[in-house]
């Protein structure tokens, strides 16, 4: 137990903070119950997938500033293709959108590997490219999500306190991340993030591993776009506030900027904490502008702290 607590101390601390915030929410809003938890989880779902996408590339020693734009492309593509489509056709659309996400992420990774331009520069440029693609597909919010798809995240299961959106998130992350982390590819992603030269000398294909990491990032981003379309019922071509939120959640969740350390559980708990803080400020009737300032300040402090810690780690 001591060894487990020592190894996962940060994650356990985040979990305790989340429980404390939920208790505080219940105090300031006594009516907060299953419906409130379901609303929180459904609103957090796109942020959680964006955070998972960012976590993978950060573990690999990179960063992807185009996550929100890829989500927009995936979301509008799904909304346009699903409008008026039958159940079977909409299932095919989901598969196509997920493949599209992998392709977008792989393009980002390939450009970084081939051009050898820093990832922050390449993905910043691709942010505008994918944003333009989303606007070409859908110039204004529109389209529709299939009813069966929306039903996957609306409501709770029979246990009342288990939101469907949480179950969907847990299943998607478990199906992809748990096998990946222990696979050869997963170990290679950690290796190139920890020490790229040592990974190269160990026979790891640095370029292909980096492209694969960005492709997985694109896959999670596509899931985030689908989650957003499922939640709102239509496609939104303008990227939402997912970039900074995902970086902050990744750092707060214990993933080291610079790569090589971290997992997905901590960042997912962190994104719930950040969303819950925003909900509590709203329940306290704090001015929306002040809420935005507080939320942004938290994100900036967390990211700056992560950058400082990463810088110290590199010097060591």
C-alpha positions as YAML, in Angstrom:
chain: A
units: angstrom
residues:
- id: 1
  name: UNK
  ca: [0.00, 0.00, 0.00]
- id: 2
  name: UNK
  ca: [2.82, 2.39, 0.86]
- id: 3
  name: UNK
  ca: [4.50, 1.71, -2.46]
- id: 4
  name: UNK
  ca: [1.22, 2.25, -4.32]
- id: 5
  name: UNK
  ca: [0.53, 5.49, -2.46]
- id: 6
  name: UNK
  ca: [4.06, 6.72, -3.15]
- id: 7
  name: UNK
  ca: [3.84, 5.91, -6.85]
- id: 8
  name: UNK
  ca: [0.35, 7.34, -7.36]
- id: 9
  name: UNK
  ca: [0.36, 9.98, -4.66]
- id: 10
  name: UNK
  ca: [-0.34, 12.90, -6.99]
- id: 11
  name: UNK
  ca: [-3.27, 11.15, -8.65]
- id: 12
  name: UNK
  ca: [-4.72, 10.15, -5.28]
- id: 13
  name: UNK
  ca: [-4.36, 13.76, -4.13]
- id: 14
  name: UNK
  ca: [-6.25, 14.96, -7.21]
- id: 15
  name: UNK
  ca: [-8.97, 12.39, -6.54]
- id: 16
  name: UNK
  ca: [-9.28, 13.61, -2.94]
- id: 17
  name: UNK
  ca: [-9.51, 17.21, -4.19]
- id: 18
  name: UNK
  ca: [-12.25, 16.21, -6.64]
- id: 19
  name: UNK
  ca: [-14.25, 14.52, -3.87]
- id: 20
  name: UNK
  ca: [-13.82, 17.60, -1.67]
- id: 21
  name: UNK
  ca: [-15.02, 19.87, -4.47]
- id: 22
  name: UNK
  ca: [-18.06, 17.64, -5.04]
- id: 23
  name: UNK
  ca: [-18.86, 17.86, -1.34]
- id: 24
  name: UNK
  ca: [-18.46, 21.65, -1.46]
- id: 25
  name: UNK
  ca: [-20.77, 21.76, -4.47]
- id: 26
  name: UNK
  ca: [-23.38, 19.82, -2.52]
- id: 27
  name: UNK
  ca: [-23.07, 22.33, 0.34]
- id: 28
  name: UNK
  ca: [-23.59, 25.42, -1.83]
- id: 29
  name: UNK
  ca: [-26.24, 23.67, -3.94]
- id: 30
  name: UNK
  ca: [-28.17, 21.14, -1.83]
- id: 31
  name: UNK
  ca: [-30.15, 20.05, -4.90]
- id: 32
  name: UNK
  ca: [-26.95, 18.93, -6.63]
- id: 33
  name: UNK
  ca: [-27.44, 15.24, -7.25]
- id: 34
  name: UNK
  ca: [-27.57, 12.70, -10.05]
- id: 35
  name: UNK
  ca: [-28.83, 15.22, -12.60]
- id: 36
  name: UNK
  ca: [-26.15, 17.74, -11.64]
- id: 37
  name: UNK
  ca: [-23.43, 15.12, -11.86]
- id: 38
  name: UNK
  ca: [-24.75, 14.01, -15.25]
- id: 39
  name: UNK
  ca: [-24.73, 17.60, -16.52]
- id: 40
  name: UNK
  ca: [-21.17, 18.12, -15.26]
- id: 41
  name: UNK
  ca: [-19.90, 14.92, -16.88]
- id: 42
  name: UNK
  ca: [-21.61, 15.63, -20.20]
- id: 43
  name: UNK
  ca: [-20.16, 19.15, -20.30]
- id: 44
  name: UNK
  ca: [-16.71, 17.80, -19.40]
- id: 45
  name: UNK
  ca: [-16.69, 15.05, -22.05]
- id: 46
  name: UNK
  ca: [-15.22, 17.09, -24.97]
- id: 47
  name: UNK
  ca: [-12.62, 18.61, -22.62]
- id: 48
  name: UNK
  ca: [-11.67, 15.14, -21.38]
- id: 49
  name: UNK
  ca: [-11.04, 13.81, -24.89]
- id: 50
  name: UNK
  ca: [-9.07, 16.97, -25.77]
- id: 51
  name: UNK
  ca: [-6.99, 16.41, -22.63]
- id: 52
  name: UNK
  ca: [-6.35, 12.77, -23.54]
- id: 53
  name: UNK
  ca: [-5.26, 13.88, -27.02]
- id: 54
  name: UNK
  ca: [-2.85, 16.45, -25.61]
- id: 55
  name: UNK
  ca: [-1.50, 14.06, -22.97]
- id: 56
  name: UNK
  ca: [-0.33, 11.52, -25.56]
- id: 57
  name: UNK
  ca: [1.77, 14.01, -27.53]
- id: 58
  name: UNK
  ca: [3.15, 15.66, -24.37]
- id: 59
  name: UNK
  ca: [4.25, 12.24, -23.09]
- id: 60
  name: UNK
  ca: [6.00, 11.81, -26.45]
- id: 61
  name: UNK
  ca: [7.87, 15.06, -25.86]
- id: 62
  name: UNK
  ca: [5.75, 17.28, -28.12]
- id: 63
  name: UNK
  ca: [2.66, 19.45, -28.11]
- id: 64
  name: UNK
  ca: [-0.27, 19.92, -30.48]
- id: 65
  name: UNK
  ca: [-1.87, 23.36, -30.67]
- id: 66
  name: UNK
  ca: [-4.36, 22.20, -33.31]
- id: 67
  name: UNK
  ca: [-6.36, 19.88, -31.04]
- id: 68
  name: UNK
  ca: [-9.39, 22.18, -30.87]
- id: 69
  name: UNK
  ca: [-9.38, 22.73, -34.64]
- id: 70
  name: UNK
  ca: [-9.24, 18.98, -35.31]
- id: 71
  name: UNK
  ca: [-12.19, 18.59, -32.95]
- id: 72
  name: UNK
  ca: [-14.08, 21.20, -34.99]
- id: 73
  name: UNK
  ca: [-13.37, 19.35, -38.26]
- id: 74
  name: UNK
  ca: [-14.51, 16.05, -36.76]
- id: 75
  name: UNK
  ca: [-17.62, 17.60, -35.24]
- id: 76
  name: UNK
  ca: [-18.87, 19.38, -38.37]
- id: 77
  name: UNK
  ca: [-18.07, 16.38, -40.56]
- id: 78
  name: UNK
  ca: [-20.14, 14.14, -38.31]
- id: 79
  name: UNK
  ca: [-23.01, 16.64, -38.13]
- id: 80
  name: UNK
  ca: [-23.17, 17.14, -41.91]
- id: 81
  name: UNK
  ca: [-22.96, 13.45, -42.79]
- id: 82
  name: UNK
  ca: [-25.41, 12.33, -40.07]
- id: 83
  name: UNK
  ca: [-28.16, 14.79, -40.94]
- id: 84
  name: UNK
  ca: [-30.99, 12.66, -42.27]
- id: 85
  name: UNK
  ca: [-28.86, 9.50, -42.25]
- id: 86
  name: UNK
  ca: [-30.19, 6.13, -41.12]
- id: 87
  name: UNK
  ca: [-28.88, 4.30, -38.08]
- id: 88
  name: UNK
  ca: [-26.56, 2.07, -40.06]
- id: 89
  name: UNK
  ca: [-25.21, 4.96, -42.11]
- id: 90
  name: UNK
  ca: [-24.54, 7.00, -38.97]
- id: 91
  name: UNK
  ca: [-22.48, 4.13, -37.55]
- id: 92
  name: UNK
  ca: [-20.35, 4.25, -40.69]
- id: 93
  name: UNK
  ca: [-20.05, 8.03, -40.25]
- id: 94
  name: UNK
  ca: [-18.66, 7.53, -36.75]
- id: 95
  name: UNK
  ca: [-16.02, 5.16, -38.12]
- id: 96
  name: UNK
  ca: [-15.17, 7.59, -40.91]
- id: 97
  name: UNK
  ca: [-14.80, 10.52, -38.48]
- id: 98
  name: UNK
  ca: [-12.49, 8.52, -36.22]
- id: 99
  name: UNK
  ca: [-10.37, 7.59, -39.24]
- id: 100
  name: UNK
  ca: [-10.37, 11.24, -40.28]
- id: 101
  name: UNK
  ca: [-9.01, 12.16, -36.86]
- id: 102
  name: UNK
  ca: [-6.19, 9.63, -37.19]
- id: 103
  name: UNK
  ca: [-5.33, 11.04, -40.63]
- id: 104
  name: UNK
  ca: [-5.30, 14.65, -39.40]
- id: 105
  name: UNK
  ca: [-3.06, 13.74, -36.49]
- id: 106
  name: UNK
  ca: [-0.75, 11.71, -38.72]
- id: 107
  name: UNK
  ca: [-0.43, 14.67, -41.11]
- id: 108
  name: UNK
  ca: [0.61, 16.88, -38.20]
- id: 109
  name: UNK
  ca: [3.17, 14.32, -37.08]
- id: 110
  name: UNK
  ca: [4.51, 13.72, -40.58]
- id: 111
  name: UNK
  ca: [5.02, 17.45, -41.16]
- id: 112
  name: UNK
  ca: [6.96, 17.71, -37.90]
- id: 113
  name: UNK
  ca: [9.15, 14.72, -38.74]
- id: 114
  name: UNK
  ca: [9.77, 15.60, -42.39]
- id: 115
  name: UNK
  ca: [10.36, 19.34, -42.00]
- id: 116
  name: UNK
  ca: [12.08, 19.09, -38.60]
- id: 117
  name: UNK
  ca: [10.35, 22.32, -37.68]
- id: 118
  name: UNK
  ca: [9.46, 22.54, -33.96]
- id: 119
  name: UNK
  ca: [6.08, 20.97, -33.22]
- id: 120
  name: UNK
  ca: [4.75, 24.15, -31.64]
- id: 121
  name: UNK
  ca: [5.29, 26.00, -34.94]
- id: 122
  name: UNK
  ca: [3.86, 23.26, -37.17]
- id: 123
  name: UNK
  ca: [0.78, 22.66, -35.07]
- id: 124
  name: UNK
  ca: [0.16, 26.40, -34.71]
- id: 125
  name: UNK
  ca: [0.07, 26.62, -38.51]
- id: 126
  name: UNK
  ca: [-2.14, 23.53, -38.74]
- id: 127
  name: UNK
  ca: [-4.50, 25.09, -36.21]
- id: 128
  name: UNK
  ca: [-5.48, 27.62, -38.87]
- id: 129
  name: UNK
  ca: [-5.49, 25.00, -41.63]
- id: 130
  name: UNK
  ca: [-7.92, 22.71, -39.81]
- id: 131
  name: UNK
  ca: [-10.00, 25.67, -38.71]
- id: 132
  name: UNK
  ca: [-10.32, 26.69, -42.36]
- id: 133
  name: UNK
  ca: [-11.29, 23.14, -43.32]
- id: 134
  name: UNK
  ca: [-14.02, 23.15, -40.66]
- id: 135
  name: UNK
  ca: [-15.41, 26.42, -42.01]
- id: 136
  name: UNK
  ca: [-15.36, 25.06, -45.55]
- id: 137
  name: UNK
  ca: [-17.42, 22.09, -44.45]
- id: 138
  name: UNK
  ca: [-19.89, 24.13, -42.43]
- id: 139
  name: UNK
  ca: [-19.89, 27.94, -42.38]
- id: 140
  name: UNK
  ca: [-22.27, 28.21, -39.41]
- id: 141
  name: UNK
  ca: [-23.53, 25.84, -36.71]
- id: 142
  name: UNK
  ca: [-25.72, 23.23, -38.33]
- id: 143
  name: UNK
  ca: [-26.18, 19.61, -39.24]
- id: 144
  name: UNK
  ca: [-27.50, 17.09, -36.74]
- id: 145
  name: UNK
  ca: [-26.42, 14.19, -34.58]
- id: 146
  name: UNK
  ca: [-28.18, 10.84, -34.82]
- id: 147
  name: UNK
  ca: [-30.66, 10.29, -31.96]
- id: 148
  name: UNK
  ca: [-29.07, 7.00, -30.93]
- id: 149
  name: UNK
  ca: [-25.70, 8.72, -30.68]
- id: 150
  name: UNK
  ca: [-27.08, 11.49, -28.47]
- id: 151
  name: UNK
  ca: [-28.73, 8.89, -26.24]
- id: 152
  name: UNK
  ca: [-25.29, 7.46, -25.46]
- id: 153
  name: UNK
  ca: [-24.43, 10.47, -23.31]
- id: 154
  name: UNK
  ca: [-27.80, 11.75, -22.08]
- id: 155
  name: UNK
  ca: [-29.02, 10.49, -18.73]
- id: 156
  name: UNK
  ca: [-27.68, 8.02, -16.19]
- id: 157
  name: UNK
  ca: [-27.60, 4.26, -15.85]
- id: 158
  name: UNK
  ca: [-29.79, 2.32, -13.46]
- id: 159
  name: UNK
  ca: [-27.53, 3.12, -10.51]
- id: 160
  name: UNK
  ca: [-28.69, 6.78, -10.78]
- id: 161
  name: UNK
  ca: [-25.27, 8.22, -9.97]
- id: 162
  name: UNK
  ca: [-23.46, 6.76, -12.99]
- id: 163
  name: UNK
  ca: [-23.81, 9.13, -15.97]
- id: 164
  name: UNK
  ca: [-23.82, 7.52, -19.40]
- id: 165
  name: UNK
  ca: [-21.27, 10.07, -20.59]
- id: 166
  name: UNK
  ca: [-18.85, 8.94, -17.87]
- id: 167
  name: UNK
  ca: [-19.25, 5.29, -18.88]
- id: 168
  name: UNK
  ca: [-18.61, 6.21, -22.52]
- id: 169
  name: UNK
  ca: [-15.50, 8.19, -21.59]
- id: 170
  name: UNK
  ca: [-14.14, 5.38, -19.42]
- id: 171
  name: UNK
  ca: [-14.75, 2.75, -22.11]
- id: 172
  name: UNK
  ca: [-13.14, 4.79, -24.91]
- id: 173
  name: UNK
  ca: [-10.05, 5.60, -22.86]
- id: 174
  name: UNK
  ca: [-9.71, 2.05, -21.54]
- id: 175
  name: UNK
  ca: [-10.06, 0.45, -24.98]
- id: 176
  name: UNK
  ca: [-7.34, 2.64, -26.47]
- id: 177
  name: UNK
  ca: [-5.00, 3.59, -23.64]
- id: 178
  name: UNK
  ca: [-4.71, 0.43, -21.53]
- id: 179
  name: UNK
  ca: [-3.49, -1.82, -24.38]
- id: 180
  name: UNK
  ca: [-1.39, 1.00, -25.85]
- id: 181
  name: UNK
  ca: [0.52, 1.83, -22.69]
- id: 182
  name: UNK
  ca: [1.97, -1.66, -22.32]
- id: 183
  name: UNK
  ca: [2.48, -2.25, -26.04]
- id: 184
  name: UNK
  ca: [5.74, -1.76, -27.90]
- id: 185
  name: UNK
  ca: [4.38, 1.45, -29.42]
- id: 186
  name: UNK
  ca: [3.34, 2.79, -26.02]
- id: 187
  name: UNK
  ca: [6.74, 2.08, -24.50]
- id: 188
  name: UNK
  ca: [8.37, 3.73, -27.51]
- id: 189
  name: UNK
  ca: [6.23, 6.86, -27.02]
- id: 190
  name: UNK
  ca: [7.42, 7.09, -23.41]
- id: 191
  name: UNK
  ca: [11.00, 6.42, -24.50]
- id: 192
  name: UNK
  ca: [11.22, 9.20, -27.11]
- id: 193
  name: UNK
  ca: [9.65, 11.61, -24.65]
- id: 194
  name: UNK
  ca: [12.10, 10.69, -21.91]
- id: 195
  name: UNK
  ca: [15.32, 10.67, -23.96]
- id: 196
  name: UNK
  ca: [15.13, 10.73, -27.73]
- id: 197
  name: UNK
  ca: [18.83, 9.96, -28.25]
- id: 198
  name: UNK
  ca: [18.73, 6.97, -25.92]
- id: 199
  name: UNK
  ca: [15.57, 5.76, -27.65]
- id: 200
  name: UNK
  ca: [17.28, 6.05, -31.05]
- id: 201
  name: UNK
  ca: [20.28, 4.08, -29.81]
- id: 202
  name: UNK
  ca: [17.89, 1.42, -28.52]
- id: 203
  name: UNK
  ca: [16.59, 0.88, -32.06]
- id: 204
  name: UNK
  ca: [13.31, 2.78, -31.79]
- id: 205
  name: UNK
  ca: [12.09, 4.38, -35.02]
- id: 206
  name: UNK
  ca: [11.81, 7.96, -33.74]
- id: 207
  name: UNK
  ca: [9.99, 9.39, -36.75]
- id: 208
  name: UNK
  ca: [7.34, 6.69, -37.05]
- id: 209
  name: UNK
  ca: [6.75, 6.68, -33.29]
- id: 210
  name: UNK
  ca: [6.24, 10.45, -33.28]
- id: 211
  name: UNK
  ca: [3.80, 10.21, -36.20]
- id: 212
  name: UNK
  ca: [1.91, 7.43, -34.38]
- id: 213
  name: UNK
  ca: [1.67, 9.59, -31.23]
- id: 214
  name: UNK
  ca: [0.15, 12.45, -33.20]
- id: 215
  name: UNK
  ca: [-2.19, 10.03, -34.98]
- id: 216
  name: UNK
  ca: [-3.47, 8.82, -31.59]
- id: 217
  name: UNK
  ca: [-3.84, 12.46, -30.58]
- id: 218
  name: UNK
  ca: [-5.98, 12.98, -33.69]
- id: 219
  name: UNK
  ca: [-8.08, 9.95, -32.79]
- id: 220
  name: UNK
  ca: [-8.86, 11.34, -29.34]
- id: 221
  name: UNK
  ca: [-9.52, 14.77, -30.87]
- id: 222
  name: UNK
  ca: [-12.05, 13.18, -33.25]
- id: 223
  name: UNK
  ca: [-13.74, 11.57, -30.26]
- id: 224
  name: UNK
  ca: [-13.88, 15.00, -28.65]
- id: 225
  name: UNK
  ca: [-15.48, 16.46, -31.77]
- id: 226
  name: UNK
  ca: [-18.03, 13.67, -31.82]
- id: 227
  name: UNK
  ca: [-18.73, 14.20, -28.12]
- id: 228
  name: UNK
  ca: [-19.35, 17.89, -28.74]
- id: 229
  name: UNK
  ca: [-21.75, 17.14, -31.60]
- id: 230
  name: UNK
  ca: [-23.50, 14.50, -29.48]
- id: 231
  name: UNK
  ca: [-23.88, 17.01, -26.64]
- id: 232
  name: UNK
  ca: [-25.11, 20.01, -28.66]
- id: 233
  name: UNK
  ca: [-26.95, 18.13, -31.41]
- id: 234
  name: UNK
  ca: [-25.19, 20.01, -34.22]
- id: 235
  name: UNK
  ca: [-21.77, 20.86, -35.63]
- id: 236
  name: UNK
  ca: [-19.79, 23.90, -34.53]
- id: 237
  name: UNK
  ca: [-17.09, 25.02, -37.03]
- id: 238
  name: UNK
  ca: [-15.44, 27.51, -34.66]
- id: 239
  name: UNK
  ca: [-12.96, 25.76, -32.31]
- id: 240
  name: UNK
  ca: [-13.98, 25.88, -28.66]
- id: 241
  name: UNK
  ca: [-11.83, 26.72, -25.60]
- id: 242
  name: UNK
  ca: [-10.20, 23.31, -25.48]
- id: 243
  name: UNK
  ca: [-6.54, 24.09, -26.17]
- id: 244
  name: UNK
  ca: [-5.53, 25.94, -23.02]
- id: 245
  name: UNK
  ca: [-7.87, 23.84, -20.89]
- id: 246
  name: UNK
  ca: [-6.30, 20.61, -22.14]
- id: 247
  name: UNK
  ca: [-2.74, 21.84, -21.55]
- id: 248
  name: UNK
  ca: [-3.63, 22.96, -18.01]
- id: 249
  name: UNK
  ca: [-5.35, 19.65, -17.22]
- id: 250
  name: UNK
  ca: [-2.40, 17.67, -18.59]
- id: 251
  name: UNK
  ca: [0.08, 19.57, -16.41]
- id: 252
  name: UNK
  ca: [-2.17, 19.53, -13.34]
- id: 253
  name: UNK
  ca: [-2.69, 15.81, -13.91]
- id: 254
  name: UNK
  ca: [1.01, 15.07, -13.48]
- id: 255
  name: UNK
  ca: [2.22, 14.76, -17.08]
- id: 256
  name: UNK
  ca: [5.63, 16.40, -17.32]
- id: 257
  name: UNK
  ca: [6.05, 19.01, -20.05]
- id: 258
  name: UNK
  ca: [8.99, 17.72, -22.06]
- id: 259
  name: UNK
  ca: [7.70, 14.16, -22.06]
- id: 260
  name: UNK
  ca: [8.46, 10.74, -20.67]
- id: 261
  name: UNK
  ca: [6.31, 10.82, -17.54]
- id: 262
  name: UNK
  ca: [2.62, 10.69, -16.82]
- id: 263
  name: UNK
  ca: [-0.54, 8.82, -17.81]
- id: 264
  name: UNK
  ca: [-4.16, 9.61, -18.60]
- id: 265
  name: UNK
  ca: [-5.91, 9.08, -15.27]
- id: 266
  name: UNK
  ca: [-4.42, 12.14, -13.57]
- id: 267
  name: UNK
  ca: [-5.23, 14.55, -16.43]
- id: 268
  name: UNK
  ca: [-8.80, 13.24, -16.68]
- id: 269
  name: UNK
  ca: [-9.35, 13.82, -12.96]
- id: 270
  name: UNK
  ca: [-7.77, 17.26, -13.37]
- id: 271
  name: UNK
  ca: [-10.13, 18.25, -16.18]
- id: 272
  name: UNK
  ca: [-13.09, 17.32, -13.98]
- id: 273
  name: UNK
  ca: [-11.63, 19.50, -11.22]
- id: 274
  name: UNK
  ca: [-11.26, 22.48, -13.56]
- id: 275
  name: UNK
  ca: [-14.81, 22.09, -14.90]
- id: 276
  name: UNK
  ca: [-16.18, 21.69, -11.39]
- id: 277
  name: UNK
  ca: [-14.43, 24.88, -10.26]
- id: 278
  name: UNK
  ca: [-16.17, 26.72, -13.07]
- id: 279
  name: UNK
  ca: [-19.52, 25.19, -12.11]
- id: 280
  name: UNK
  ca: [-19.06, 26.19, -8.46]
- id: 281
  name: UNK
  ca: [-18.25, 29.77, -9.41]
- id: 282
  name: UNK
  ca: [-21.43, 29.84, -11.49]
- id: 283
  name: UNK
  ca: [-23.49, 28.40, -8.63]
- id: 284
  name: UNK
  ca: [-22.06, 31.09, -6.35]
- id: 285
  name: UNK
  ca: [-23.41, 33.69, -8.80]
- id: 286
  name: UNK
  ca: [-19.94, 35.03, -9.53]
- id: 287
  name: UNK
  ca: [-19.90, 37.44, -12.45]
- id: 288
  name: UNK
  ca: [-19.22, 35.44, -15.67]
- id: 289
  name: UNK
  ca: [-16.35, 37.77, -16.55]
- id: 290
  name: UNK
  ca: [-14.77, 37.21, -13.14]
- id: 291
  name: UNK
  ca: [-15.31, 33.46, -13.57]
- id: 292
  name: UNK
  ca: [-13.43, 33.58, -16.85]
- id: 293
  name: UNK
  ca: [-10.59, 35.53, -15.22]
- id: 294
  name: UNK
  ca: [-10.34, 33.06, -12.32]
- id: 295
  name: UNK
  ca: [-10.44, 30.04, -14.64]
- id: 296
  name: UNK
  ca: [-7.85, 31.55, -16.96]
- id: 297
  name: UNK
  ca: [-5.60, 32.49, -14.03]
- id: 298
  name: UNK
  ca: [-5.70, 28.93, -12.72]
- id: 299
  name: UNK
  ca: [-4.76, 27.58, -16.15]
- id: 300
  name: UNK
  ca: [-1.90, 30.06, -16.60]
- id: 301
  name: UNK
  ca: [-0.47, 29.33, -13.14]
- id: 302
  name: UNK
  ca: [-0.66, 25.58, -13.71]
- id: 303
  name: UNK
  ca: [0.99, 25.77, -17.14]
- id: 304
  name: UNK
  ca: [3.73, 28.11, -15.90]
- id: 305
  name: UNK
  ca: [4.42, 25.82, -12.94]
- id: 306
  name: UNK
  ca: [4.63, 22.85, -15.30]
- id: 307
  name: UNK
  ca: [7.07, 24.73, -17.55]
- id: 308
  name: UNK
  ca: [9.28, 25.61, -14.57]
- id: 309
  name: UNK
  ca: [9.33, 22.03, -13.33]
- id: 310
  name: UNK
  ca: [10.14, 20.75, -16.85]
- id: 311
  name: UNK
  ca: [12.97, 23.25, -17.15]
- id: 312
  name: UNK
  ca: [14.45, 22.12, -13.84]
- id: 313
  name: UNK
  ca: [14.15, 18.50, -14.90]
- id: 314
  name: UNK
  ca: [16.09, 19.19, -18.12]
- id: 315
  name: UNK
  ca: [18.89, 20.91, -16.15]
- id: 316
  name: UNK
  ca: [19.15, 17.95, -13.83]
...
